[in-house]
Amino acid sequence: MIAPANPPRMPDLDYAAIDAAIHRGIHDAVLNRARLGFPVSVWRDGKVVMLTPEEVFAEEEADRIAR
């Protein structure tokens, strides 16, 4: 197969905006799961750790205060 002379060019993407959107989505999903009363699995120090909803909300509050 012969390659086209002018292949389509990928648009310039704003990778920082993509990363921020993914981060927001994960953050929202974690908080929604905690609001429903379910534990949340996170990766800490090379292990999976289960956080209770109360622990999730405490960390969220600490992060909010730190900002």
mmCIF file of the N, C-alpha and C atoms, coordinates in Angstrom:
data_MODEL
# 
_entry.id   MODEL 
# 
loop_
_atom_site.group_PDB 
_atom_site.id 
_atom_site.type_symbol 
_atom_site.label_atom_id 
_atom_site.label_alt_id 
_atom_site.label_comp_id 
_atom_site.label_asym_id 
_atom_site.label_entity_id 
_atom_site.label_seq_id 
_atom_site.pdbx_PDB_ins_code 
_atom_site.Cartn_x 
_atom_site.Cartn_y 
_atom_site.Cartn_z 
_atom_site.occupancy 
_atom_site.B_iso_or_equiv 
_atom_site.pdbx_formal_charge 
_atom_site.auth_seq_id 
_atom_site.auth_comp_id 
_atom_site.auth_asym_id 
_atom_site.auth_atom_id 
_atom_site.pdbx_PDB_model_num 
ATOM 1   N N  . MET A 1 1  ? 0.848   -1.186 0.000  1.00 0.00 ? 1  MET A N  1 
ATOM 2   C CA . MET A 1 1  ? 0.000   0.000  0.000  1.00 0.00 ? 1  MET A CA 1 
ATOM 3   C C  . MET A 1 1  ? 0.886   1.239  0.000  1.00 0.00 ? 1  MET A C  1 
ATOM 4   N N  . ILE A 1 2  ? 0.522   2.211  -0.748 1.00 0.00 ? 2  ILE A N  1 
ATOM 5   C CA . ILE A 1 2  ? 1.283   3.454  -0.849 1.00 0.00 ? 2  ILE A CA 1 
ATOM 6   C C  . ILE A 1 2  ? 0.683   4.470  0.121  1.00 0.00 ? 2  ILE A C  1 
ATOM 7   N N  . ALA A 1 3  ? 1.575   5.116  0.904  1.00 0.00 ? 3  ALA A N  1 
ATOM 8   C CA . ALA A 1 3  ? 1.126   6.127  1.865  1.00 0.00 ? 3  ALA A CA 1 
ATOM 9   C C  . ALA A 1 3  ? 0.674   7.371  1.116  1.00 0.00 ? 3  ALA A C  1 
ATOM 10  N N  . PRO A 1 4  ? -0.382  8.045  1.601  1.00 0.00 ? 4  PRO A N  1 
ATOM 11  C CA . PRO A 1 4  ? -0.829  9.270  0.933  1.00 0.00 ? 4  PRO A CA 1 
ATOM 12  C C  . PRO A 1 4  ? 0.235   10.360 1.036  1.00 0.00 ? 4  PRO A C  1 
ATOM 13  N N  . ALA A 1 5  ? 0.259   11.229 0.053  1.00 0.00 ? 5  ALA A N  1 
ATOM 14  C CA . ALA A 1 5  ? 1.251   12.307 0.018  1.00 0.00 ? 5  ALA A CA 1 
ATOM 15  C C  . ALA A 1 5  ? 1.048   13.295 1.163  1.00 0.00 ? 5  ALA A C  1 
ATOM 16  N N  . ASN A 1 6  ? -0.188  13.549 1.522  1.00 0.00 ? 6  ASN A N  1 
ATOM 17  C CA . ASN A 1 6  ? -0.500  14.484 2.605  1.00 0.00 ? 6  ASN A CA 1 
ATOM 18  C C  . ASN A 1 6  ? -1.348  13.770 3.650  1.00 0.00 ? 6  ASN A C  1 
ATOM 19  N N  . PRO A 1 7  ? -0.719  13.030 4.571  1.00 0.00 ? 7  PRO A N  1 
ATOM 20  C CA . PRO A 1 7  ? -1.519  12.313 5.573  1.00 0.00 ? 7  PRO A CA 1 
ATOM 21  C C  . PRO A 1 7  ? -2.242  13.301 6.489  1.00 0.00 ? 7  PRO A C  1 
ATOM 22  N N  . PRO A 1 8  ? -3.396  12.901 7.031  1.00 0.00 ? 8  PRO A N  1 
ATOM 23  C CA . PRO A 1 8  ? -4.123  13.808 7.930  1.00 0.00 ? 8  PRO A CA 1 
ATOM 24  C C  . PRO A 1 8  ? -3.272  14.120 9.161  1.00 0.00 ? 8  PRO A C  1 
ATOM 25  N N  . ARG A 1 9  ? -3.331  15.354 9.611  1.00 0.00 ? 9  ARG A N  1 
ATOM 26  C CA . ARG A 1 9  ? -2.543  15.803 10.753 1.00 0.00 ? 9  ARG A CA 1 
ATOM 27  C C  . ARG A 1 9  ? -3.398  15.743 12.004 1.00 0.00 ? 9  ARG A C  1 
ATOM 28  N N  . MET A 1 10 ? -2.820  15.213 13.076 1.00 0.00 ? 10 MET A N  1 
ATOM 29  C CA . MET A 1 10 ? -3.524  15.182 14.358 1.00 0.00 ? 10 MET A CA 1 
ATOM 30  C C  . MET A 1 10 ? -3.647  16.607 14.882 1.00 0.00 ? 10 MET A C  1 
ATOM 31  N N  . PRO A 1 11 ? -4.793  16.965 15.389 1.00 0.00 ? 11 PRO A N  1 
ATOM 32  C CA . PRO A 1 11 ? -4.924  18.324 15.946 1.00 0.00 ? 11 PRO A CA 1 
ATOM 33  C C  . PRO A 1 11 ? -4.063  18.455 17.201 1.00 0.00 ? 11 PRO A C  1 
ATOM 34  N N  . ASP A 1 12 ? -3.627  19.662 17.456 1.00 0.00 ? 12 ASP A N  1 
ATOM 35  C CA . ASP A 1 12 ? -2.892  19.922 18.696 1.00 0.00 ? 12 ASP A CA 1 
ATOM 36  C C  . ASP A 1 12 ? -3.869  19.782 19.848 1.00 0.00 ? 12 ASP A C  1 
ATOM 37  N N  . LEU A 1 13 ? -3.495  18.965 20.802 1.00 0.00 ? 13 LEU A N  1 
ATOM 38  C CA . LEU A 1 13 ? -4.377  18.703 21.934 1.00 0.00 ? 13 LEU A CA 1 
ATOM 39  C C  . LEU A 1 13 ? -3.852  19.398 23.181 1.00 0.00 ? 13 LEU A C  1 
ATOM 40  N N  . ASP A 1 14 ? -4.760  19.825 24.010 1.00 0.00 ? 14 ASP A N  1 
ATOM 41  C CA . ASP A 1 14 ? -4.404  20.447 25.287 1.00 0.00 ? 14 ASP A CA 1 
ATOM 42  C C  . ASP A 1 14 ? -4.345  19.332 26.334 1.00 0.00 ? 14 ASP A C  1 
ATOM 43  N N  . TYR A 1 15 ? -3.164  18.732 26.466 1.00 0.00 ? 15 TYR A N  1 
ATOM 44  C CA . TYR A 1 15 ? -3.023  17.586 27.354 1.00 0.00 ? 15 TYR A CA 1 
ATOM 45  C C  . TYR A 1 15 ? -3.254  17.956 28.818 1.00 0.00 ? 15 TYR A C  1 
ATOM 46  N N  . ALA A 1 16 ? -2.920  19.169 29.201 1.00 0.00 ? 16 ALA A N  1 
ATOM 47  C CA . ALA A 1 16 ? -3.171  19.596 30.583 1.00 0.00 ? 16 ALA A CA 1 
ATOM 48  C C  . ALA A 1 16 ? -4.671  19.620 30.865 1.00 0.00 ? 16 ALA A C  1 
ATOM 49  N N  . ALA A 1 17 ? -5.459  20.093 29.891 1.00 0.00 ? 17 ALA A N  1 
ATOM 50  C CA . ALA A 1 17 ? -6.915  20.125 30.065 1.00 0.00 ? 17 ALA A CA 1 
ATOM 51  C C  . ALA A 1 17 ? -7.484  18.711 30.104 1.00 0.00 ? 17 ALA A C  1 
ATOM 52  N N  . ILE A 1 18 ? -6.933  17.811 29.288 1.00 0.00 ? 18 ILE A N  1 
ATOM 53  C CA . ILE A 1 18 ? -7.387  16.419 29.293 1.00 0.00 ? 18 ILE A CA 1 
ATOM 54  C C  . ILE A 1 18 ? -7.092  15.787 30.650 1.00 0.00 ? 18 ILE A C  1 
ATOM 55  N N  . ASP A 1 19 ? -5.869  15.975 31.152 1.00 0.00 ? 19 ASP A N  1 
ATOM 56  C CA . ASP A 1 19 ? -5.499  15.435 32.464 1.00 0.00 ? 19 ASP A CA 1 
ATOM 57  C C  . ASP A 1 19 ? -6.391  15.993 33.570 1.00 0.00 ? 19 ASP A C  1 
ATOM 58  N N  . ALA A 1 20 ? -6.673  17.294 33.513 1.00 0.00 ? 20 ALA A N  1 
ATOM 59  C CA . ALA A 1 20 ? -7.518  17.917 34.532 1.00 0.00 ? 20 ALA A CA 1 
ATOM 60  C C  . ALA A 1 20 ? -8.934  17.341 34.487 1.00 0.00 ? 20 ALA A C  1 
ATOM 61  N N  . ALA A 1 21 ? -9.468  17.101 33.286 1.00 0.00 ? 21 ALA A N  1 
ATOM 62  C CA . ALA A 1 21 ? -10.816 16.540 33.157 1.00 0.00 ? 21 ALA A CA 1 
ATOM 63  C C  . ALA A 1 21 ? -10.864 15.118 33.709 1.00 0.00 ? 21 ALA A C  1 
ATOM 64  N N  . ILE A 1 22 ? -9.839  14.334 33.432 1.00 0.00 ? 22 ILE A N  1 
ATOM 65  C CA . ILE A 1 22 ? -9.787  12.966 33.965 1.00 0.00 ? 22 ILE A CA 1 
ATOM 66  C C  . ILE A 1 22 ? -9.705  13.001 35.485 1.00 0.00 ? 22 ILE A C  1 
ATOM 67  N N  . HIS A 1 23 ? -8.868  13.888 36.026 1.00 0.00 ? 23 HIS A N  1 
ATOM 68  C CA . HIS A 1 23 ? -8.722  14.019 37.477 1.00 0.00 ? 23 HIS A CA 1 
ATOM 69  C C  . HIS A 1 23 ? -10.052 14.395 38.124 1.00 0.00 ? 23 HIS A C  1 
ATOM 70  N N  . ARG A 1 24 ? -10.765 15.367 37.529 1.00 0.00 ? 24 ARG A N  1 
ATOM 71  C CA . ARG A 1 24 ? -12.072 15.774 38.063 1.00 0.00 ? 24 ARG A CA 1 
ATOM 72  C C  . ARG A 1 24 ? -13.066 14.617 38.030 1.00 0.00 ? 24 ARG A C  1 
ATOM 73  N N  . GLY A 1 25 ? -13.059 13.853 36.946 1.00 0.00 ? 25 GLY A N  1 
ATOM 74  C CA . GLY A 1 25 ? -13.977 12.727 36.827 1.00 0.00 ? 25 GLY A CA 1 
ATOM 75  C C  . GLY A 1 25 ? -13.725 11.665 37.885 1.00 0.00 ? 25 GLY A C  1 
ATOM 76  N N  . ILE A 1 26 ? -12.463 11.347 38.111 1.00 0.00 ? 26 ILE A N  1 
ATOM 77  C CA . ILE A 1 26 ? -12.115 10.365 39.138 1.00 0.00 ? 26 ILE A CA 1 
ATOM 78  C C  . ILE A 1 26 ? -12.496 10.898 40.515 1.00 0.00 ? 26 ILE A C  1 
ATOM 79  N N  . HIS A 1 27 ? -12.193 12.154 40.768 1.00 0.00 ? 27 HIS A N  1 
ATOM 80  C CA . HIS A 1 27 ? -12.518 12.783 42.048 1.00 0.00 ? 27 HIS A CA 1 
ATOM 81  C C  . HIS A 1 27 ? -14.020 12.723 42.308 1.00 0.00 ? 27 HIS A C  1 
ATOM 82  N N  . ASP A 1 28 ? -14.812 13.077 41.305 1.00 0.00 ? 28 ASP A N  1 
ATOM 83  C CA . ASP A 1 28 ? -16.274 13.039 41.442 1.00 0.00 ? 28 ASP A CA 1 
ATOM 84  C C  . ASP A 1 28 ? -16.774 11.616 41.679 1.00 0.00 ? 28 ASP A C  1 
ATOM 85  N N  . ALA A 1 29 ? -16.198 10.639 40.970 1.00 0.00 ? 29 ALA A N  1 
ATOM 86  C CA . ALA A 1 29 ? -16.617 9.251  41.134 1.00 0.00 ? 29 ALA A CA 1 
ATOM 87  C C  . ALA A 1 29 ? -16.315 8.744  42.543 1.00 0.00 ? 29 ALA A C  1 
ATOM 88  N N  . VAL A 1 30 ? -15.147 9.106  43.072 1.00 0.00 ? 30 VAL A N  1 
ATOM 89  C CA . VAL A 1 30 ? -14.780 8.691  44.436 1.00 0.00 ? 30 VAL A CA 1 
ATOM 90  C C  . VAL A 1 30 ? -15.750 9.296  45.444 1.00 0.00 ? 30 VAL A C  1 
ATOM 91  N N  . LEU A 1 31 ? -16.021 10.587 45.310 1.00 0.00 ? 31 LEU A N  1 
ATOM 92  C CA . LEU A 1 31 ? -16.941 11.238 46.253 1.00 0.00 ? 31 LEU A CA 1 
ATOM 93  C C  . LEU A 1 31 ? -18.358 10.678 46.138 1.00 0.00 ? 31 LEU A C  1 
ATOM 94  N N  . ASN A 1 32 ? -18.821 10.415 44.928 1.00 0.00 ? 32 ASN A N  1 
ATOM 95  C CA . ASN A 1 32 ? -20.164 9.848  44.758 1.00 0.00 ? 32 ASN A CA 1 
ATOM 96  C C  . ASN A 1 32 ? -20.259 8.470  45.395 1.00 0.00 ? 32 ASN A C  1 
ATOM 97  N N  . ARG A 1 33 ? -19.231 7.653  45.230 1.00 0.00 ? 33 ARG A N  1 
ATOM 98  C CA . ARG A 1 33 ? -19.234 6.321  45.842 1.00 0.00 ? 33 ARG A CA 1 
ATOM 99  C C  . ARG A 1 33 ? -19.280 6.446  47.369 1.00 0.00 ? 33 ARG A C  1 
ATOM 100 N N  . ALA A 1 34 ? -18.498 7.380  47.914 1.00 0.00 ? 34 ALA A N  1 
ATOM 101 C CA . ALA A 1 34 ? -18.498 7.587  49.364 1.00 0.00 ? 34 ALA A CA 1 
ATOM 102 C C  . ALA A 1 34 ? -19.859 8.104  49.835 1.00 0.00 ? 34 ALA A C  1 
ATOM 103 N N  . ARG A 1 35 ? -20.479 8.998  49.064 1.00 0.00 ? 35 ARG A N  1 
ATOM 104 C CA . ARG A 1 35 ? -21.805 9.517  49.430 1.00 0.00 ? 35 ARG A CA 1 
ATOM 105 C C  . ARG A 1 35 ? -22.851 8.414  49.488 1.00 0.00 ? 35 ARG A C  1 
ATOM 106 N N  . LEU A 1 36 ? -22.667 7.389  48.662 1.00 0.00 ? 36 LEU A N  1 
ATOM 107 C CA . LEU A 1 36 ? -23.589 6.255  48.668 1.00 0.00 ? 36 LEU A CA 1 
ATOM 108 C C  . LEU A 1 36 ? -23.310 5.290  49.816 1.00 0.00 ? 36 LEU A C  1 
ATOM 109 N N  . GLY A 1 37 ? -22.227 5.560  50.565 1.00 0.00 ? 37 GLY A N  1 
ATOM 110 C CA . GLY A 1 37 ? -21.920 4.745  51.729 1.00 0.00 ? 37 GLY A CA 1 
ATOM 111 C C  . GLY A 1 37 ? -21.013 3.561  51.457 1.00 0.00 ? 37 GLY A C  1 
ATOM 112 N N  . PHE A 1 38 ? -20.413 3.517  50.276 1.00 0.00 ? 38 PHE A N  1 
ATOM 113 C CA . PHE A 1 38 ? -19.531 2.406  49.928 1.00 0.00 ? 38 PHE A CA 1 
ATOM 114 C C  . PHE A 1 38 ? -18.078 2.758  50.226 1.00 0.00 ? 38 PHE A C  1 
ATOM 115 N N  . PRO A 1 39 ? -17.262 1.761  50.562 1.00 0.00 ? 39 PRO A N  1 
ATOM 116 C CA . PRO A 1 39 ? -15.834 2.021  50.724 1.00 0.00 ? 39 PRO A CA 1 
ATOM 117 C C  . PRO A 1 39 ? -15.195 2.320  49.370 1.00 0.00 ? 39 PRO A C  1 
ATOM 118 N N  . VAL A 1 40 ? -14.052 2.971  49.412 1.00 0.00 ? 40 VAL A N  1 
ATOM 119 C CA . VAL A 1 40 ? -13.340 3.362  48.198 1.00 0.00 ? 40 VAL A CA 1 
ATOM 120 C C  . VAL A 1 40 ? -11.948 2.742  48.247 1.00 0.00 ? 40 VAL A C  1 
ATOM 121 N N  . SER A 1 41 ? -11.553 2.084  47.164 1.00 0.00 ? 41 SER A N  1 
ATOM 122 C CA . SER A 1 41 ? -10.226 1.486  47.065 1.00 0.00 ? 41 SER A CA 1 
ATOM 123 C C  . SER A 1 41 ? -9.249  2.517  46.507 1.00 0.00 ? 41 SER A C  1 
ATOM 124 N N  . VAL A 1 42 ? -8.108  2.671  47.171 1.00 0.00 ? 42 VAL A N  1 
ATOM 125 C CA . VAL A 1 42 ? -7.056  3.579  46.701 1.00 0.00 ? 42 VAL A CA 1 
ATOM 126 C C  . VAL A 1 42 ? -5.724  2.854  46.760 1.00 0.00 ? 42 VAL A C  1 
ATOM 127 N N  . TRP A 1 43 ? -4.745  3.376  46.036 1.00 0.00 ? 43 TRP A N  1 
ATOM 128 C CA . TRP A 1 43 ? -3.408  2.807  46.003 1.00 0.00 ? 43 TRP A CA 1 
ATOM 129 C C  . TRP A 1 43 ? -2.525  3.655  46.920 1.00 0.00 ? 43 TRP A C  1 
ATOM 130 N N  . ARG A 1 44 ? -1.977  3.029  47.959 1.00 0.00 ? 44 ARG A N  1 
ATOM 131 C CA . ARG A 1 44 ? -1.117  3.738  48.917 1.00 0.00 ? 44 ARG A CA 1 
ATOM 132 C C  . ARG A 1 44 ? 0.115   2.899  49.225 1.00 0.00 ? 44 ARG A C  1 
ATOM 133 N N  . ASP A 1 45 ? 1.275   3.463  49.065 1.00 0.00 ? 45 ASP A N  1 
ATOM 134 C CA . ASP A 1 45 ? 2.531   2.800  49.428 1.00 0.00 ? 45 ASP A CA 1 
ATOM 135 C C  . ASP A 1 45 ? 2.634   1.396  48.834 1.00 0.00 ? 45 ASP A C  1 
ATOM 136 N N  . GLY A 1 46 ? 2.240   1.254  47.587 1.00 0.00 ? 46 GLY A N  1 
ATOM 137 C CA . GLY A 1 46 ? 2.362   -0.020 46.897 1.00 0.00 ? 46 GLY A CA 1 
ATOM 138 C C  . GLY A 1 46 ? 1.308   -1.050 47.244 1.00 0.00 ? 46 GLY A C  1 
ATOM 139 N N  . LYS A 1 47 ? 0.242   -0.629 47.927 1.00 0.00 ? 47 LYS A N  1 
ATOM 140 C CA . LYS A 1 47 ? -0.823  -1.552 48.310 1.00 0.00 ? 47 LYS A CA 1 
ATOM 141 C C  . LYS A 1 47 ? -2.188  -0.922 48.054 1.00 0.00 ? 47 LYS A C  1 
ATOM 142 N N  . VAL A 1 48 ? -3.175  -1.786 47.894 1.00 0.00 ? 48 VAL A N  1 
ATOM 143 C CA . VAL A 1 48 ? -4.558  -1.319 47.803 1.00 0.00 ? 48 VAL A CA 1 
ATOM 144 C C  . VAL A 1 48 ? -5.095  -1.169 49.217 1.00 0.00 ? 48 VAL A C  1 
ATOM 145 N N  . VAL A 1 49 ? -5.657  -0.005 49.497 1.00 0.00 ? 49 VAL A N  1 
ATOM 146 C CA . VAL A 1 49 ? -6.210  0.295  50.820 1.00 0.00 ? 49 VAL A CA 1 
ATOM 147 C C  . VAL A 1 49 ? -7.677  0.671  50.645 1.00 0.00 ? 49 VAL A C  1 
ATOM 148 N N  . MET A 1 50 ? -8.520  0.153  51.512 1.00 0.00 ? 50 MET A N  1 
ATOM 149 C CA . MET A 1 50 ? -9.942  0.484  51.483 1.00 0.00 ? 50 MET A CA 1 
ATOM 150 C C  . MET A 1 50 ? -10.204 1.617  52.471 1.00 0.00 ? 50 MET A C  1 
ATOM 151 N N  . LEU A 1 51 ? -10.786 2.701  51.984 1.00 0.00 ? 51 LEU A N  1 
ATOM 152 C CA . LEU A 1 51 ? -11.148 3.827  52.836 1.00 0.00 ? 51 LEU A CA 1 
ATOM 153 C C  . LEU A 1 51 ? -12.647 3.806  53.092 1.00 0.00 ? 51 LEU A C  1 
ATOM 154 N N  . THR A 1 52 ? -13.023 4.086  54.325 1.00 0.00 ? 52 THR A N  1 
ATOM 155 C CA . THR A 1 52 ? -14.436 4.225  54.638 1.00 0.00 ? 52 THR A CA 1 
ATOM 156 C C  . THR A 1 52 ? -14.918 5.570  54.078 1.00 0.00 ? 52 THR A C  1 
ATOM 157 N N  . PRO A 1 53 ? -16.218 5.729  53.906 1.00 0.00 ? 53 PRO A N  1 
ATOM 158 C CA . PRO A 1 53 ? -16.715 7.029  53.448 1.00 0.00 ? 53 PRO A CA 1 
ATOM 159 C C  . PRO A 1 53 ? -16.256 8.173  54.368 1.00 0.00 ? 53 PRO A C  1 
ATOM 160 N N  . GLU A 1 54 ? -16.220 7.928  55.663 1.00 0.00 ? 54 GLU A N  1 
ATOM 161 C CA . GLU A 1 54 ? -15.782 8.973  56.593 1.00 0.00 ? 54 GLU A CA 1 
ATOM 162 C C  . GLU A 1 54 ? -14.332 9.378  56.325 1.00 0.00 ? 54 GLU A C  1 
ATOM 163 N N  . GLU A 1 55 ? -13.476 8.401  56.032 1.00 0.00 ? 55 GLU A N  1 
ATOM 164 C CA . GLU A 1 55 ? -12.072 8.701  55.725 1.00 0.00 ? 55 GLU A CA 1 
ATOM 165 C C  . GLU A 1 55 ? -11.950 9.492  54.424 1.00 0.00 ? 55 GLU A C  1 
ATOM 166 N N  . VAL A 1 56 ? -12.784 9.145  53.441 1.00 0.00 ? 56 VAL A N  1 
ATOM 167 C CA . VAL A 1 56 ? -12.773 9.874  52.166 1.00 0.00 ? 56 VAL A CA 1 
ATOM 168 C C  . VAL A 1 56 ? -13.153 11.332 52.401 1.00 0.00 ? 56 VAL A C  1 
ATOM 169 N N  . PHE A 1 57 ? -14.217 11.559 53.176 1.00 0.00 ? 57 PHE A N  1 
ATOM 170 C CA . PHE A 1 57 ? -14.660 12.925 53.432 1.00 0.00 ? 57 PHE A CA 1 
ATOM 171 C C  . PHE A 1 57 ? -13.642 13.705 54.262 1.00 0.00 ? 57 PHE A C  1 
ATOM 172 N N  . ALA A 1 58 ? -12.979 13.038 55.213 1.00 0.00 ? 58 ALA A N  1 
ATOM 173 C CA . ALA A 1 58 ? -11.950 13.700 56.017 1.00 0.00 ? 58 ALA A CA 1 
ATOM 174 C C  . ALA A 1 58 ? -10.780 14.127 55.136 1.00 0.00 ? 58 ALA A C  1 
ATOM 175 N N  . GLU A 1 59 ? -10.364 13.260 54.206 1.00 0.00 ? 59 GLU A N  1 
ATOM 176 C CA . GLU A 1 59 ? -9.277  13.623 53.300 1.00 0.00 ? 59 GLU A CA 1 
ATOM 177 C C  . GLU A 1 59 ? -9.689  14.725 52.359 1.00 0.00 ? 59 GLU A C  1 
ATOM 178 N N  . GLU A 1 60 ? -10.922 14.700 51.893 1.00 0.00 ? 60 GLU A N  1 
ATOM 179 C CA . GLU A 1 60 ? -11.434 15.750 51.019 1.00 0.00 ? 60 GLU A CA 1 
ATOM 180 C C  . GLU A 1 60 ? -11.420 17.095 51.738 1.00 0.00 ? 60 GLU A C  1 
ATOM 181 N N  . GLU A 1 61 ? -11.827 17.105 52.982 1.00 0.00 ? 61 GLU A N  1 
ATOM 182 C CA . GLU A 1 61 ? -11.836 18.346 53.769 1.00 0.00 ? 61 GLU A CA 1 
ATOM 183 C C  . GLU A 1 61 ? -10.405 18.838 53.993 1.00 0.00 ? 61 GLU A C  1 
ATOM 184 N N  . ALA A 1 62 ? -9.494  17.932 54.300 1.00 0.00 ? 62 ALA A N  1 
ATOM 185 C CA . ALA A 1 62 ? -8.098  18.320 54.516 1.00 0.00 ? 62 ALA A CA 1 
ATOM 186 C C  . ALA A 1 62 ? -7.485  18.885 53.229 1.00 0.00 ? 62 ALA A C  1 
ATOM 187 N N  . ASP A 1 63 ? -7.806  18.277 52.080 1.00 0.00 ? 63 ASP A N  1 
ATOM 188 C CA . ASP A 1 63 ? -7.317  18.790 50.801 1.00 0.00 ? 63 ASP A CA 1 
ATOM 189 C C  . ASP A 1 63 ? -7.900  20.156 50.501 1.00 0.00 ? 63 ASP A C  1 
ATOM 190 N N  . ARG A 1 64 ? -9.183  20.339 50.808 1.00 0.00 ? 64 ARG A N  1 
ATOM 191 C CA . ARG A 1 64 ? -9.845  21.619 50.543 1.00 0.00 ? 64 ARG A CA 1 
ATOM 192 C C  . ARG A 1 64 ? -9.221  22.722 51.387 1.00 0.00 ? 64 ARG A C  1 
ATOM 193 N N  . ILE A 1 65 ? -8.919  22.413 52.643 1.00 0.00 ? 65 ILE A N  1 
ATOM 194 C CA . ILE A 1 65 ? -8.308  23.404 53.537 1.00 0.00 ? 65 ILE A CA 1 
ATOM 195 C C  . ILE A 1 65 ? -6.886  23.733 53.083 1.00 0.00 ? 65 ILE A C  1 
ATOM 196 N N  . ALA A 1 66 ? -6.162  22.717 52.594 1.00 0.00 ? 66 ALA A N  1 
ATOM 197 C CA . ALA A 1 66 ? -4.780  22.916 52.178 1.00 0.00 ? 66 ALA A CA 1 
ATOM 198 C C  . ALA A 1 66 ? -4.673  23.787 50.916 1.00 0.00 ? 66 ALA A C  1 
ATOM 199 N N  . ARG A 1 67 ? -5.733  23.831 50.117 1.00 0.00 ? 67 ARG A N  1 
ATOM 200 C CA . ARG A 1 67 ? -5.691  24.651 48.890 1.00 0.00 ? 67 ARG A CA 1 
ATOM 201 C C  . ARG A 1 67 ? -5.832  26.069 49.167 1.00 0.00 ? 67 ARG A C  1 
# 
